[in-house]
Amino acid sequence: MAFRPRFLDDLTGLAGTAFSAASGLREEVHTLIRSQISEVLFSLNLVRRDEFDAVQEMASRARLAQEQAEQRIKDMEARLDELEQTLTAPAEPPRH
């Protein structure tokens, strides 16, 4: 049976504990940095990409609806002009 000094066992345990602590510390630092970045971005009043895309799509649809409404108004105005011309045209005298 090989003799292994207790010192090496303690050193191995200490290294494992240090590694676990370093991993935990890494996660804490990562979380803290993400939190700080989020706070800075929020203070700059920036929007997320998906929110920007959604608003852009809404604006595009509104623009299309406006163009369609303008075309309908032009068509209605043209029909109204035709009706007015028909109503204001001099009536032909009745033929006997």
Backbone as XML, in Angstrom:
<?xml version="1.0"?>
<chain id="A" units="angstrom">
  <residue number="1" name="MET">
    <atom name="N" x="0.831" y="-1.158" z="0.000"/>
    <atom name="CA" x="0.000" y="0.000" z="0.000"/>
    <atom name="C" x="0.883" y="1.231" z="0.000"/>
  </residue>
  <residue number="2" name="ALA">
    <atom name="N" x="0.623" y="2.107" z="-0.935"/>
    <atom name="CA" x="1.436" y="3.309" z="-1.052"/>
    <atom name="C" x="1.001" y="4.305" z="0.008"/>
  </residue>
  <residue number="3" name="PHE">
    <atom name="N" x="1.982" y="4.955" z="0.559"/>
    <atom name="CA" x="1.700" y="5.948" z="1.584"/>
    <atom name="C" x="1.513" y="7.297" z="0.917"/>
  </residue>
  <residue number="4" name="ARG">
    <atom name="N" x="0.388" y="7.933" z="1.231"/>
    <atom name="CA" x="0.104" y="9.262" z="0.668"/>
    <atom name="C" x="-0.025" y="10.210" z="1.850"/>
  </residue>
  <residue number="5" name="PRO">
    <atom name="N" x="0.825" y="11.192" z="1.856"/>
    <atom name="CA" x="0.786" y="12.107" z="3.005"/>
    <atom name="C" x="-0.547" y="12.858" z="3.069"/>
  </residue>
  <residue number="6" name="ARG">
    <atom name="N" x="-0.986" y="13.100" z="4.276"/>
    <atom name="CA" x="-2.226" y="13.838" z="4.491"/>
    <atom name="C" x="-2.122" y="15.232" z="3.894"/>
  </residue>
  <residue number="7" name="PHE">
    <atom name="N" x="-0.957" y="15.770" z="3.837"/>
    <atom name="CA" x="-0.737" y="17.100" z="3.281"/>
    <atom name="C" x="-1.219" y="17.170" z="1.837"/>
  </residue>
  <residue number="8" name="LEU">
    <atom name="N" x="-0.935" y="16.151" z="1.028"/>
    <atom name="CA" x="-1.370" y="16.140" z="-0.373"/>
    <atom name="C" x="-2.891" y="16.051" z="-0.471"/>
  </residue>
  <residue number="9" name="ASP">
    <atom name="N" x="-3.508" y="15.263" z="0.419"/>
    <atom name="CA" x="-4.971" y="15.192" z="0.433"/>
    <atom name="C" x="-5.576" y="16.552" z="0.767"/>
  </residue>
  <residue number="10" name="ASP">
    <atom name="N" x="-4.990" y="17.219" z="1.765"/>
    <atom name="CA" x="-5.472" y="18.548" z="2.147"/>
    <atom name="C" x="-5.278" y="19.543" z="1.001"/>
  </residue>
  <residue number="11" name="LEU">
    <atom name="N" x="-4.140" y="19.440" z="0.336"/>
    <atom name="CA" x="-3.850" y="20.347" z="-0.782"/>
    <atom name="C" x="-4.813" y="20.110" z="-1.940"/>
  </residue>
  <residue number="12" name="THR">
    <atom name="N" x="-5.140" y="18.845" z="-2.219"/>
    <atom name="CA" x="-6.098" y="18.511" z="-3.266"/>
    <atom name="C" x="-7.477" y="19.047" z="-2.916"/>
  </residue>
  <residue number="13" name="GLY">
    <atom name="N" x="-7.881" y="18.867" z="-1.677"/>
    <atom name="CA" x="-9.178" y="19.387" z="-1.226"/>
    <atom name="C" x="-9.232" y="20.899" z="-1.306"/>
  </residue>
  <residue number="14" name="LEU">
    <atom name="N" x="-8.136" y="21.534" z="-0.926"/>
    <atom name="CA" x="-8.062" y="22.992" z="-0.980"/>
    <atom name="C" x="-8.130" y="23.491" z="-2.421"/>
  </residue>
  <residue number="15" name="ALA">
    <atom name="N" x="-7.469" y="22.793" z="-3.324"/>
    <atom name="CA" x="-7.506" y="23.177" z="-4.742"/>
    <atom name="C" x="-8.920" y="23.026" z="-5.299"/>
  </residue>
  <residue number="16" name="GLY">
    <atom name="N" x="-9.606" y="21.949" z="-4.940"/>
    <atom name="CA" x="-10.983" y="21.754" z="-5.395"/>
    <atom name="C" x="-11.904" y="22.841" z="-4.862"/>
  </residue>
  <residue number="17" name="THR">
    <atom name="N" x="-11.736" y="23.177" z="-3.591"/>
    <atom name="CA" x="-12.541" y="24.243" z="-2.989"/>
    <atom name="C" x="-12.250" y="25.572" z="-3.661"/>
  </residue>
  <residue number="18" name="ALA">
    <atom name="N" x="-10.990" y="25.850" z="-3.928"/>
    <atom name="CA" x="-10.611" y="27.105" z="-4.582"/>
    <atom name="C" x="-11.202" y="27.173" z="-5.987"/>
  </residue>
  <residue number="19" name="PHE">
    <atom name="N" x="-11.185" y="26.032" z="-6.680"/>
    <atom name="CA" x="-11.756" y="26.006" z="-8.027"/>
    <atom name="C" x="-13.254" y="26.276" z="-7.983"/>
  </residue>
  <residue number="20" name="SER">
    <atom name="N" x="-13.952" y="25.669" z="-7.033"/>
    <atom name="CA" x="-15.392" y="25.896" z="-6.881"/>
    <atom name="C" x="-15.673" y="27.355" z="-6.537"/>
  </residue>
  <residue number="21" name="ALA">
    <atom name="N" x="-14.871" y="27.900" z="-5.652"/>
    <atom name="CA" x="-15.054" y="29.301" z="-5.262"/>
    <atom name="C" x="-14.798" y="30.220" z="-6.454"/>
  </residue>
  <residue number="22" name="ALA">
    <atom name="N" x="-13.791" y="29.899" z="-7.250"/>
    <atom name="CA" x="-13.478" y="30.718" z="-8.423"/>
    <atom name="C" x="-14.618" y="30.657" z="-9.435"/>
  </residue>
  <residue number="23" name="SER">
    <atom name="N" x="-15.217" y="29.496" z="-9.606"/>
    <atom name="CA" x="-16.353" y="29.358" z="-10.531"/>
    <atom name="C" x="-17.539" y="30.174" z="-10.034"/>
  </residue>
  <residue number="24" name="GLY">
    <atom name="N" x="-17.807" y="30.082" z="-8.743"/>
    <atom name="CA" x="-18.900" y="30.862" z="-8.164"/>
    <atom name="C" x="-18.641" y="32.356" z="-8.286"/>
  </residue>
  <residue number="25" name="LEU">
    <atom name="N" x="-17.407" y="32.757" z="-8.031"/>
    <atom name="CA" x="-17.037" y="34.163" z="-8.153"/>
    <atom name="C" x="-17.181" y="34.630" z="-9.593"/>
  </residue>
  <residue number="26" name="ARG">
    <atom name="N" x="-16.804" y="33.777" z="-10.527"/>
    <atom name="CA" x="-16.937" y="34.113" z="-11.952"/>
    <atom name="C" x="-18.404" y="34.370" z="-12.297"/>
  </residue>
  <residue number="27" name="GLU">
    <atom name="N" x="-19.289" y="33.516" z="-11.816"/>
    <atom name="CA" x="-20.716" y="33.683" z="-12.078"/>
    <atom name="C" x="-21.243" y="34.970" z="-11.444"/>
  </residue>
  <residue number="28" name="GLU">
    <atom name="N" x="-20.785" y="35.263" z="-10.227"/>
    <atom name="CA" x="-21.210" y="36.494" z="-9.560"/>
    <atom name="C" x="-20.759" y="37.727" z="-10.328"/>
  </residue>
  <residue number="29" name="VAL">
    <atom name="N" x="-19.517" y="37.714" z="-10.769"/>
    <atom name="CA" x="-18.984" y="38.846" z="-11.540"/>
    <atom name="C" x="-19.753" y="38.983" z="-12.854"/>
  </residue>
  <residue number="30" name="HIS">
    <atom name="N" x="-20.025" y="37.879" z="-13.490"/>
    <atom name="CA" x="-20.774" y="37.889" z="-14.753"/>
    <atom name="C" x="-22.159" y="38.502" z="-14.541"/>
  </residue>
  <residue number="31" name="THR">
    <atom name="N" x="-22.843" y="38.081" z="-13.486"/>
    <atom name="CA" x="-24.168" y="38.605" z="-13.176"/>
    <atom name="C" x="-24.100" y="40.098" z="-12.866"/>
  </residue>
  <residue number="32" name="LEU">
    <atom name="N" x="-23.101" y="40.498" z="-12.100"/>
    <atom name="CA" x="-22.937" y="41.906" z="-11.753"/>
    <atom name="C" x="-22.676" y="42.761" z="-12.998"/>
  </residue>
  <residue number="33" name="ILE">
    <atom name="N" x="-21.831" y="42.275" z="-13.888"/>
    <atom name="CA" x="-21.529" y="43.023" z="-15.114"/>
    <atom name="C" x="-22.772" y="43.137" z="-15.984"/>
  </residue>
  <residue number="34" name="ARG">
    <atom name="N" x="-23.524" y="42.048" z="-16.136"/>
    <atom name="CA" x="-24.767" y="42.099" z="-16.925"/>
    <atom name="C" x="-25.747" y="43.107" z="-16.326"/>
  </residue>
  <residue number="35" name="SER">
    <atom name="N" x="-25.835" y="43.119" z="-15.026"/>
    <atom name="CA" x="-26.733" y="44.042" z="-14.344"/>
    <atom name="C" x="-26.312" y="45.490" z="-14.602"/>
  </residue>
  <residue number="36" name="GLN">
    <atom name="N" x="-25.031" y="45.749" z="-14.509"/>
    <atom name="CA" x="-24.527" y="47.106" z="-14.739"/>
    <atom name="C" x="-24.744" y="47.543" z="-16.183"/>
  </residue>
  <residue number="37" name="ILE">
    <atom name="N" x="-24.501" y="46.643" z="-17.114"/>
    <atom name="CA" x="-24.705" y="46.971" z="-18.525"/>
    <atom name="C" x="-26.183" y="47.250" z="-18.790"/>
  </residue>
  <residue number="38" name="SER">
    <atom name="N" x="-27.056" y="46.440" z="-18.233"/>
    <atom name="CA" x="-28.495" y="46.658" z="-18.401"/>
    <atom name="C" x="-28.903" y="48.013" z="-17.830"/>
  </residue>
  <residue number="39" name="GLU">
    <atom name="N" x="-28.359" y="48.351" z="-16.686"/>
    <atom name="CA" x="-28.671" y="49.631" z="-16.056"/>
    <atom name="C" x="-28.218" y="50.797" z="-16.936"/>
  </residue>
  <residue number="40" name="VAL">
    <atom name="N" x="-27.016" y="50.700" z="-17.490"/>
    <atom name="CA" x="-26.500" y="51.761" z="-18.361"/>
    <atom name="C" x="-27.353" y="51.886" z="-19.624"/>
  </residue>
  <residue number="41" name="LEU">
    <atom name="N" x="-27.682" y="50.754" z="-20.240"/>
    <atom name="CA" x="-28.502" y="50.787" z="-21.449"/>
    <atom name="C" x="-29.885" y="51.352" z="-21.155"/>
  </residue>
  <residue number="42" name="PHE">
    <atom name="N" x="-30.456" y="51.015" z="-20.007"/>
    <atom name="CA" x="-31.765" y="51.543" z="-19.629"/>
    <atom name="C" x="-31.689" y="53.056" z="-19.440"/>
  </residue>
  <residue number="43" name="SER">
    <atom name="N" x="-30.610" y="53.535" z="-18.835"/>
    <atom name="CA" x="-30.480" y="54.979" z="-18.607"/>
    <atom name="C" x="-30.287" y="55.740" z="-19.918"/>
  </residue>
  <residue number="44" name="LEU">
    <atom name="N" x="-29.819" y="55.066" z="-20.960"/>
    <atom name="CA" x="-29.642" y="55.706" z="-22.263"/>
    <atom name="C" x="-30.932" y="55.719" z="-23.081"/>
  </residue>
  <residue number="45" name="ASN">
    <atom name="N" x="-31.987" y="55.113" z="-22.536"/>
    <atom name="CA" x="-33.284" y="55.038" z="-23.209"/>
    <atom name="C" x="-33.200" y="54.340" z="-24.564"/>
  </residue>
  <residue number="46" name="LEU">
    <atom name="N" x="-32.391" y="53.312" z="-24.630"/>
    <atom name="CA" x="-32.283" y="52.526" z="-25.849"/>
    <atom name="C" x="-33.397" y="51.493" z="-25.876"/>
  </residue>
  <residue number="47" name="VAL">
    <atom name="N" x="-33.771" y="51.085" z="-27.065"/>
    <atom name="CA" x="-34.793" y="50.050" z="-27.191"/>
    <atom name="C" x="-34.150" y="48.773" z="-27.709"/>
  </residue>
  <residue number="48" name="ARG">
    <atom name="N" x="-34.816" y="47.670" z="-27.376"/>
    <atom name="CA" x="-34.320" y="46.390" z="-27.877"/>
    <atom name="C" x="-34.673" y="46.266" z="-29.353"/>
  </residue>
  <residue number="49" name="ARG">
    <atom name="N" x="-33.947" y="45.442" z="-30.056"/>
    <atom name="CA" x="-34.115" y="45.262" z="-31.488"/>
    <atom name="C" x="-35.512" y="44.759" z="-31.834"/>
  </residue>
  <residue number="50" name="ASP">
    <atom name="N" x="-36.031" y="43.803" z="-31.061"/>
    <atom name="CA" x="-37.357" y="43.268" z="-31.364"/>
    <atom name="C" x="-38.441" y="44.326" z="-31.186"/>
  </residue>
  <residue number="51" name="GLU">
    <atom name="N" x="-38.272" y="45.219" z="-30.196"/>
    <atom name="CA" x="-39.229" y="46.313" z="-30.018"/>
    <atom name="C" x="-39.148" y="47.287" z="-31.192"/>
  </residue>
  <residue number="52" name="PHE">
    <atom name="N" x="-37.928" y="47.597" z="-31.629"/>
    <atom name="CA" x="-37.739" y="48.492" z="-32.759"/>
    <atom name="C" x="-38.374" y="47.919" z="-34.021"/>
  </residue>
  <residue number="53" name="ASP">
    <atom name="N" x="-38.145" y="46.632" z="-34.258"/>
    <atom name="CA" x="-38.716" y="45.982" z="-35.438"/>
    <atom name="C" x="-40.240" y="46.003" z="-35.403"/>
  </residue>
  <residue number="54" name="ALA">
    <atom name="N" x="-40.814" y="45.795" z="-34.222"/>
    <atom name="CA" x="-42.277" y="45.802" z="-34.093"/>
    <atom name="C" x="-42.840" y="47.188" z="-34.410"/>
  </residue>
  <residue number="55" name="VAL">
    <atom name="N" x="-42.217" y="48.219" z="-33.899"/>
    <atom name="CA" x="-42.683" y="49.589" z="-34.165"/>
    <atom name="C" x="-42.492" y="49.936" z="-35.638"/>
  </residue>
  <residue number="56" name="GLN">
    <atom name="N" x="-41.397" y="49.494" z="-36.208"/>
    <atom name="CA" x="-41.148" y="49.749" z="-37.626"/>
    <atom name="C" x="-42.222" y="49.082" z="-38.491"/>
  </residue>
  <residue number="57" name="GLU">
    <atom name="N" x="-42.613" y="47.869" z="-38.140"/>
    <atom name="CA" x="-43.667" y="47.159" z="-38.870"/>
    <atom name="C" x="-44.999" y="47.887" z="-38.728"/>
  </residue>
  <residue number="58" name="MET">
    <atom name="N" x="-45.294" y="48.369" z="-37.531"/>
    <atom name="CA" x="-46.537" y="49.119" z="-37.311"/>
    <atom name="C" x="-46.548" y="50.396" z="-38.167"/>
  </residue>
  <residue number="59" name="ALA">
    <atom name="N" x="-45.421" y="51.093" z="-38.217"/>
    <atom name="CA" x="-45.334" y="52.317" z="-39.011"/>
    <atom name="C" x="-45.507" y="52.014" z="-40.491"/>
  </residue>
  <residue number="60" name="SER">
    <atom name="N" x="-44.937" y="50.921" z="-40.946"/>
    <atom name="CA" x="-45.067" y="50.525" z="-42.344"/>
    <atom name="C" x="-46.526" y="50.237" z="-42.689"/>
  </residue>
  <residue number="61" name="ARG">
    <atom name="N" x="-47.216" y="49.519" z="-41.808"/>
    <atom name="CA" x="-48.632" y="49.218" z="-42.040"/>
    <atom name="C" x="-49.474" y="50.491" z="-42.018"/>
  </residue>
  <residue number="62" name="ALA">
    <atom name="N" x="-49.161" y="51.401" z="-41.110"/>
    <atom name="CA" x="-49.904" y="52.664" z="-41.033"/>
    <atom name="C" x="-49.689" y="53.486" z="-42.298"/>
  </residue>
  <residue number="63" name="ARG">
    <atom name="N" x="-48.467" y="53.496" z="-42.803"/>
    <atom name="CA" x="-48.163" y="54.226" z="-44.036"/>
    <atom name="C" x="-48.953" y="53.644" z="-45.212"/>
  </residue>
  <residue number="64" name="LEU">
    <atom name="N" x="-49.009" y="52.323" z="-45.307"/>
    <atom name="CA" x="-49.756" y="51.662" z="-46.373"/>
    <atom name="C" x="-51.242" y="51.975" z="-46.254"/>
  </residue>
  <residue number="65" name="ALA">
    <atom name="N" x="-51.787" y="51.925" z="-45.038"/>
    <atom name="CA" x="-53.203" y="52.246" z="-44.834"/>
    <atom name="C" x="-53.492" y="53.691" z="-45.212"/>
  </residue>
  <residue number="66" name="GLN">
    <atom name="N" x="-52.582" y="54.595" z="-44.900"/>
    <atom name="CA" x="-52.766" y="56.003" z="-45.259"/>
    <atom name="C" x="-52.774" y="56.178" z="-46.781"/>
  </residue>
  <residue number="67" name="GLU">
    <atom name="N" x="-51.849" y="55.521" z="-47.456"/>
    <atom name="CA" x="-51.802" y="55.613" z="-48.917"/>
    <atom name="C" x="-53.091" y="55.068" z="-49.536"/>
  </residue>
  <residue number="68" name="GLN">
    <atom name="N" x="-53.593" y="53.961" z="-48.994"/>
    <atom name="CA" x="-54.836" y="53.393" z="-49.507"/>
    <atom name="C" x="-56.012" y="54.334" z="-49.252"/>
  </residue>
  <residue number="69" name="ALA">
    <atom name="N" x="-56.038" y="54.951" z="-48.082"/>
    <atom name="CA" x="-57.114" y="55.895" z="-47.766"/>
    <atom name="C" x="-57.048" y="57.113" z="-48.682"/>
  </residue>
  <residue number="70" name="GLU">
    <atom name="N" x="-55.856" y="57.606" z="-48.945"/>
    <atom name="CA" x="-55.708" y="58.748" z="-49.850"/>
    <atom name="C" x="-56.210" y="58.394" z="-51.249"/>
  </residue>
  <residue number="71" name="GLN">
    <atom name="N" x="-55.909" y="57.181" z="-51.711"/>
    <atom name="CA" x="-56.373" y="56.769" z="-53.034"/>
    <atom name="C" x="-57.895" y="56.672" z="-53.059"/>
  </residue>
  <residue number="72" name="ARG">
    <atom name="N" x="-58.492" y="56.133" z="-52.006"/>
    <atom name="CA" x="-59.958" y="56.041" z="-51.939"/>
    <atom name="C" x="-60.585" y="57.435" z="-51.966"/>
  </residue>
  <residue number="73" name="ILE">
    <atom name="N" x="-59.971" y="58.377" z="-51.251"/>
    <atom name="CA" x="-60.495" y="59.751" z="-51.245"/>
    <atom name="C" x="-60.419" y="60.352" z="-52.651"/>
  </residue>
  <residue number="74" name="LYS">
    <atom name="N" x="-59.311" y="60.130" z="-53.341"/>
    <atom name="CA" x="-59.181" y="60.641" z="-54.714"/>
    <atom name="C" x="-60.255" y="60.039" z="-55.614"/>
  </residue>
  <residue number="75" name="ASP">
    <atom name="N" x="-60.481" y="58.725" z="-55.469"/>
    <atom name="CA" x="-61.514" y="58.065" z="-56.273"/>
    <atom name="C" x="-62.899" y="58.633" z="-55.969"/>
  </residue>
  <residue number="76" name="MET">
    <atom name="N" x="-63.185" y="58.846" z="-54.695"/>
    <atom name="CA" x="-64.487" y="59.395" z="-54.312"/>
    <atom name="C" x="-64.646" y="60.828" z="-54.818"/>
  </residue>
  <residue number="77" name="GLU">
    <atom name="N" x="-63.584" y="61.613" z="-54.762"/>
    <atom name="CA" x="-63.652" y="62.987" z="-55.262"/>
    <atom name="C" x="-63.925" y="62.990" z="-56.767"/>
  </residue>
  <residue number="78" name="ALA">
    <atom name="N" x="-63.289" y="62.061" z="-57.480"/>
    <atom name="CA" x="-63.517" y="61.984" z="-58.929"/>
    <atom name="C" x="-64.972" y="61.610" z="-59.213"/>
  </residue>
  <residue number="79" name="ARG">
    <atom name="N" x="-65.515" y="60.648" z="-58.473"/>
    <atom name="CA" x="-66.921" y="60.267" z="-58.656"/>
    <atom name="C" x="-67.855" y="61.422" z="-58.295"/>
  </residue>
  <residue number="80" name="LEU">
    <atom name="N" x="-67.521" y="62.161" z="-57.258"/>
    <atom name="CA" x="-68.332" y="63.305" z="-56.851"/>
    <atom name="C" x="-68.310" y="64.388" z="-57.934"/>
  </residue>
  <residue number="81" name="ASP">
    <atom name="N" x="-67.141" y="64.626" z="-58.507"/>
    <atom name="CA" x="-67.047" y="65.600" z="-59.602"/>
    <atom name="C" x="-67.927" y="65.176" z="-60.779"/>
  </residue>
  <residue number="82" name="GLU">
    <atom name="N" x="-67.897" y="63.892" z="-61.123"/>
    <atom name="CA" x="-68.742" y="63.403" z="-62.220"/>
    <atom name="C" x="-70.224" y="63.626" z="-61.904"/>
  </residue>
  <residue number="83" name="LEU">
    <atom name="N" x="-70.627" y="63.314" z="-60.680"/>
    <atom name="CA" x="-72.018" y="63.507" z="-60.281"/>
    <atom name="C" x="-72.418" y="64.984" z="-60.318"/>
  </residue>
  <residue number="84" name="GLU">
    <atom name="N" x="-71.541" y="65.846" z="-59.847"/>
    <atom name="CA" x="-71.831" y="67.281" z="-59.860"/>
    <atom name="C" x="-71.965" y="67.793" z="-61.293"/>
  </residue>
  <residue number="85" name="GLN">
    <atom name="N" x="-71.104" y="67.313" z="-62.173"/>
    <atom name="CA" x="-71.192" y="67.739" z="-63.569"/>
    <atom name="C" x="-72.497" y="67.261" z="-64.189"/>
  </residue>
  <residue number="86" name="THR">
    <atom name="N" x="-72.901" y="66.072" z="-63.854"/>
    <atom name="CA" x="-74.163" y="65.544" z="-64.373"/>
    <atom name="C" x="-75.334" y="66.374" z="-63.870"/>
  </residue>
  <residue number="87" name="LEU">
    <atom name="N" x="-75.324" y="66.742" z="-62.614"/>
    <atom name="CA" x="-76.428" y="67.494" z="-62.018"/>
    <atom name="C" x="-76.444" y="68.952" z="-62.462"/>
  </residue>
  <residue number="88" name="THR">
    <atom name="N" x="-75.303" y="69.531" z="-62.752"/>
    <atom name="CA" x="-75.248" y="70.944" z="-63.126"/>
    <atom name="C" x="-75.255" y="71.154" z="-64.632"/>
  </residue>
  <residue number="89" name="ALA">
    <atom name="N" x="-75.201" y="70.086" z="-65.386"/>
    <atom name="CA" x="-75.233" y="70.227" z="-66.849"/>
    <atom name="C" x="-76.616" y="70.774" z="-67.250"/>
  </residue>
  <residue number="90" name="PRO">
    <atom name="N" x="-76.655" y="71.681" z="-68.211"/>
    <atom name="CA" x="-77.936" y="72.227" z="-68.648"/>
    <atom name="C" x="-78.814" y="71.123" z="-69.200"/>
  </residue>
  <residue number="91" name="ALA">
    <atom name="N" x="-80.036" y="71.140" z="-68.764"/>
    <atom name="CA" x="-80.991" y="70.143" z="-69.220"/>
    <atom name="C" x="-81.413" y="70.466" z="-70.648"/>
  </residue>
  <residue number="92" name="GLU">
    <atom name="N" x="-81.531" y="69.442" z="-71.436"/>
    <atom name="CA" x="-81.984" y="69.658" z="-72.836"/>
    <atom name="C" x="-83.461" y="69.954" z="-72.811"/>
  </residue>
  <residue number="93" name="PRO">
    <atom name="N" x="-83.877" y="70.912" z="-73.600"/>
    <atom name="CA" x="-85.317" y="71.199" z="-73.655"/>
    <atom name="C" x="-86.052" y="70.021" z="-74.249"/>
  </residue>
  <residue number="94" name="PRO">
    <atom name="N" x="-87.259" y="69.779" z="-73.784"/>
    <atom name="CA" x="-88.024" y="68.647" z="-74.316"/>
    <atom name="C" x="-88.361" y="68.863" z="-75.793"/>
  </residue>
  <residue number="95" name="ARG">
    <atom name="N" x="-88.310" y="67.844" z="-76.560"/>
    <atom name="CA" x="-88.624" y="67.938" z="-78.001"/>
    <atom name="C" x="-90.084" y="67.631" z="-78.196"/>
  </residue>
  <residue number="96" name="HIS">
    <atom name="N" x="-90.705" y="68.384" z="-79.088"/>
    <atom name="CA" x="-92.116" y="68.159" z="-79.391"/>
    <atom name="C" x="-92.291" y="67.572" z="-80.692"/>
  </residue>
</chain>
